[in-house]
Amino acid sequence: MSTDSTYNPYTPVSTPDQSRPGGKLPLQGFVKVVCIFFIVLGALGLLQTLQSVVGIAMVLSADEKQFNPMNIFPGAMVVTILIGLVNFAVSVCEITGGVMGLQQKRLGANLIRFVSGFMLIFKVAETAYGCVVGYLSIGPIKEQTIKQMPAQPANAPDMGMFIEIGMYVGLGIAVLFGLVMFFFYLFSFLTFSKQATLSQFS
């Protein structure tokens, strides 16, 4: 028993309120991870867009004798530019959806779900296109690189083989990355399609 004369057993004990305004609990688990990851992916996508613009400008200003992967087949440059524009739009939507998602706004959740569903198709097409361009570029890039290298001794290792292996490894990494991103968008789409998830947003 308390010896404090001011102690009142009927005084309500206050507990820290862990809910946000409106009675909603803070985002937790995979839902919060998706919101944060969308912001990161969007920022990286904007940087990639800038890099693509610089790359296209450098390729267009390069010597016509040098190999241009955007001319590997008719229309390749147009497809590359379209992919860059789509990635830019997706990046903006990802940042917007992620930020609004962390604020528990329903528009942010809807953006995340829409972008995830769209990227399930687009990521497959983008990865497939990149692999086709990369595969068709192996021969020309290997030939051009060997021509630009100084003369090698007769007993030197076959540099062409190393170049080819390196490019195949690069294609493998691109496919692996595409698969990882596909499953991330798949799980994001399924998670943000659940009513239990959407109920956390208003």
Order of alpha helices (4+ residues) and beta strands (2+ residues): alpha-alpha-alpha-alpha-alpha
